[in-house]
Amino acid sequence: MNSESLTQYRFSFGPWNISEGGDPFGPEVREAYPHEKKFALYKKFGFEGVQFHDDDVVPDIDDQTPAQIEKQTQTLKKLLDDEGLIPEFVAPRLWFAEQTVDGGYTANSKADRDYAWKRTQQCIDIARGLNSKAIVLWLAREGSYIREAKDAKLAYERILEAINRMLEFDSDIEIWIEPKPNEPTDQAYVPTIGHAVALSYASQAPDRVKGLIETAHAQLAGLDPSDEMAFALAHGKLASVHLNDQNGLKYDQDKNFGSANLRAAFNQVRVLDDNGFGRAGEFIGLDVKAMRTQAGSPVTAHLENSRRIFLHILEKVRTWNRELEAELQNSRDYEALELAVMEHLLGI
C-alpha cells in the first residue's frame, strides 16, 4: 500500500530546522544555509506550512521602525505567496533579548514586562501582515531557577493577564500555548497541556486559546505525548503538534520522529488520526534538528525522513486490526494485545 495515498495531512516546519550548524560543544559542523533560500525547499519535500518566530520574519526586530517591520513583513508575504506556502503561526521570541533573561511576562522588572508586551504586539502585527491567524507562546523563560526568585501565583496571574491583553488587542487571533517543563528555566510555569488548558478556560475568550503539543516536551515532563494529545483533543484544544523524539529525560533533543520510540510514535499518529486531527486544516508540524555530525548545506534529510516515518506509521495505524484489539480488550488479555501491537509494527 502506498503510504502517500493514505493521507490528506499538511506538514509544516520552521526555517531554523534547516542547516543550522552551531554546536555548543565544538566547532560548527556545517555551513548555515541562507535564510531567504530556505523557503524554496518546502514544497520540494512535501511541506506547505511555515512556522515562524517574529524575528524569522523581521531580523533584528528591536532595531526596526514600525514602517520597516511592515515592509519586511510584506516582502516575506510575497515570497510565501510566490512559493505557495502558508504561514502556520508566528511566535514572539521572548528568550533571546537582554530584557527577557528573567522572563518576559513574568519578569520581576516592570520595564522588562513592558518590553515583552511591545514585542508581543509587534508579533501580532506581523502575523496579521502575513495573513496568519495564530500566535504561539512557548513560554521559554517564564519560570524560575530557584523557587524564591518569583511569586509563582503572581507569575501565573501575569501570564493570564498577557493572554487577555492579546485577545483584546486582536479580536481574531488565536493563541496556541506550547508547554515545556524545563530548559532554559529550571522549572517552567506552564509545564504541561493541562496547565495550558486551564489558562484557556480562565481567559476571557477560551475558544481562541488552545495548545500546541511537542513530543519531546511531553516526554521531558515524564508524560506520554499521545495522552497529552488525547487530553487536548477531549477539550477541543489541540491546535497543532510538533512531532519529534527524545531519548530519555535529557535536554530537548528534537530527534527524528519515531527514531527513539517507535511505539510511542505509533500511538501519537493513532490518536491524531482516530480523532480527525487535520480535517479542519491543522498542520502536522515537525520540529527536528539535523544530527550534529551531519555535513552539507542545506541539510534536509531529517525533515524528509520524519515526514516519511509519519506516513509509514499512518499506514500501520490504518491497517491495525481493531477487531482483534476489541476482543483482547474485552478479555483483558493485555499481554496478547501488546504482542499483537509489536508484531504489527515489526511486520510479522
N, C-alpha and C positions, 0 to 999 in steps of 0.2 A: 504493500500500500504506500502510495506517495504521500509523505507527511506534509508536503507543501499544499496538497489539495484538501487538507483537513481543517484549515483554519482561515478565518477572516480577521485574525488578530492584526492590530497595528503595533509596530515596535518603535521605541524611541531610545535615545541615549544622549548624553551631554558631550560637548566638544572636548571636555577635559579627559575623556576616556581614550582619546587618540594620541599616541606617541609622546606623551609627556615623559621625559627621560630622567627626571630627578630621582636621586636615591639618597636618603638622609645618612646612609652608612658608607657612602663611597662616591666615586665619580658618576657622572651621567653615562648611561649605557646606550643611549640613542639620541639622535638629534630631534629636537622638538619640531613638530610639523606645523607650518604656518596656520594660524587660527582661521584666516579667511578662506583657506583652501579646503578645510575640513568638510564644509557643507556639500561640496560636490561629490563626496564619497557616500553619503547616506543612502540614496536610492539604489546605488550600485550593489549594496549589501542587504537590501530588503528592509530598510528603515525609512520612515517618513516623518517621525516626530523628533523634535529637538528640545532637549531640556536646557534651560539657561539659568545662570546666575546673572544678576544685574550687570556686573562688570564683564561678563562674556559679551554682552550687547554693547556696552559703553565702557571701554577700558579707561582706567584712571578716572572713574566716575566722580570722585571727590574734587577733582580739579576742573570739572566741566561746568559750563553755564547751562541753565535750562534750555536755551536755544541750541547749544551744542549737543546736549543729551537728546533732544528731539530729532535733530538732524541725523545723528548716528543711528538712532532707532529706526528712522525711516529708510536709511541706507541698508541696514540689515534686513528690514522687512522686504525690501525689493529683492535682495539676494535670495531670501527664503522663497518668495513668490516665484522667482525665476527657476529655482530648483524644485519647485513643487513640494516644499517642506512645510510642516505645521509646527508652530511653537507651542509645545505642550504646557509649559509653565515658565515663570520667572521667579527666582528666589533671591532675596536680599542677602548678600554675602556679609553677614554681621559677625565675622570672626577673624578677619584679617586686619582690619583697621585698628590703629592705636586706641581709639575710643571704645573698642569692644573687647579689650583684653579681659575685663571683669564682667563681661556680659553686655548685651545691648539693652533689651527691655528691662532686665533685672539688675542692671548696674547700680551700685550704691551712689554713683555720681549722677546728679540731675543733668549735667551737661552731656554726659555720655548717653543718657537715655534720650535726650533731645536729638543727639546725632542719629541714634538708631531710628527714631521716628522720621527724621528727614530722609534718611536713606530708604526707609520703607515707602514713603510717599513717592520718591523717585522711582522705586521699583514698580509700584502700581502704575505709574505713568508710562513706564517702559512697556509693561505688559499690555496696557491698552493700546499703545502705539504699534505693537506687534500683532494686535488682534488676538491676544491670548487671554483666557478667562481666569487663569489660576495663578495664585501666589503660593509657593511652597515655603513653609517655615521649618527649616532644620535649625533647631534652637541650640546651636553648637556650644556656645559659651554661657547659655542660660542655666547655670548650675553653680557648684562651688567646689573648691579643693579641700576646704575644711568646713565643717558644719557651722562654726561660729562666724564665718565670714559674712553671711547674709541672713536676713529674716526670711525663712522659706515661705511662710504664709504670705508675707508681703510680696515676695517674688511671684508667687502664683497669681496674686491679685493684679500685679503689674502685667503679667503675660496676658491675662484675660482682658485687662484694660487696653492693651495694644491691639488685641484681636478685634475688640469692639470699635476702636478708632478706625481700623482698617475697613471694617464693614460699613461704617458711617462715611468714610472718605470716598468709597466707591460702592454704589448700590448694586452692581452686577458681579463684581469679582468674587471668586471663591477662594477660600484659604484652606490649603492642604497641609496639615501638620505631619512632619516626618519625625517620629520619635527615635531616640537613641539613648541608651543608658549611661554612656561614658564617652570619653575621648572627643574633644580635648579636655573637658572638665573631668574631675574625678567622679562626680555623680551629677547627672543632669536632672532638671526638674520635671521633664516630660519624658520618662524613660520608656513607656510602652504605649500601645494603641489605646489601652483603657484610659490612660491619663488624657490622651488627645480627645477621645470621645466625650469624656467628662467635661473638658473645656468647651467642646462643641455645644453640648446641651446647656452649659452655663452662659453661652454667648447670647447676644441679642438677635442673632439670625442663625439658628442651628442648622438650617437647611443649606447654608453656604459655608459651613465649616466641616471639613472632612479629614481623612487621613491618607497618608502615603506610607506604605509598609515596605521597608527594605529587609531582605532576607537576613543579611549579616547583623543588622541592628537588633532584630528579634533574638537571634542566636546569642549575641553578646549579653543580652538580658537573661539568658538561660531559658528562653521560651521557644516553642515550636512556631516557626513562621506561618505554617498553614493554619494553626489555631488562631494566631493573631489576625490573619486574613479573614477567617471564618467569623471572628468576633466583630470585625468592622463590617463585613457583609451583612451580618444579622441586624445591624443597626442602620444599614443603608449608607455607610460612611466610608467605603473603600473607593477613593478617587483614582488611585494609581498604585503601582508597585515598582520597586527596584529589585529585580532579581539578580542574585549573585550567590556566593557561597563563602563559607567560613570554616576554617579548621580549628575548632576549639574556641575557648574564651580568651582570645588574644586581642591584639589591635585589630582595627577594621581592615580586613584583608581584601575585600572586593574580588574574590576569586571567581573564575568562570562558573556560571550557573550549573549546578549539578556535579561539579568536579570533586567536591569533598564528601557529599552525602546525596547519592542518587535517589535514595528512598525519600528523603525529605523534599527533594525537588519534585518527585512524583506526586507527593501529597499537596504541594503548593499548586502545581498545574491542575491537579484534580479539583481542589476547592474552588479555583478560579473558573474552570470550565463548567463544572457542575452547577455553578450558581450564576452563569450567564455573564460573568465579567467580560467586558469588551464589546458587548452587544450595543451598548449606548455610546460607543466610540472611545472608551477608555483605552489607554495605551498599555502594552506590556513594556515597561521601562527596564532597561538594563543599566547597572552601574558596576562595571567590571573594569579592572585595570590590567594592562599587559604585565606579564612576569618581568621582574627586574632584570633578568638575564637576556630578554628578547631584544635583538638588534634590529635595525632597519628604520625606515621612515617613509611613509606612515606605517605604523604597526596597527593592524585592524583584526588580526586573526581571532583575538579573544572575543571581540564583538560578534563576528560571524559565527564562531564556534558556539557561543552561548545561545544565540538565536536558533542555531541548528539543533542543539541539545533540547531546547524548549519544544521544538516541533517534533522531535523523536519521542519525547516524553508524552506530548499531547496524543500521539498515536497510541502509546501504551495506555493512557487514560481511557481513550475511547474504545479500545479493544479489550479492556478489562472485563472479566466475567462477573457481572453484577448479580446474576442468579446464584452463582456459587458463593459469592460474598454474603448474600442474604441468608443462604442456607447455613453457612458456618457461623454467622452472627446469631441466628436463631438457636443453634445447638450450642452456642458459646464455646465453640472449638477454635479458640484464638491461635493455638499452635498451628493448626492446619491452615488458618487464614493467613498467618504470617508466611508460612511456607509457600502458599499459593501466590502471594504478592511477590516474594523474592524470585520464584520461578518465572513469573510473568515478566519481571524486569530483566531477568537473565536470559529470557528467550527459550526457556526449557519447556 
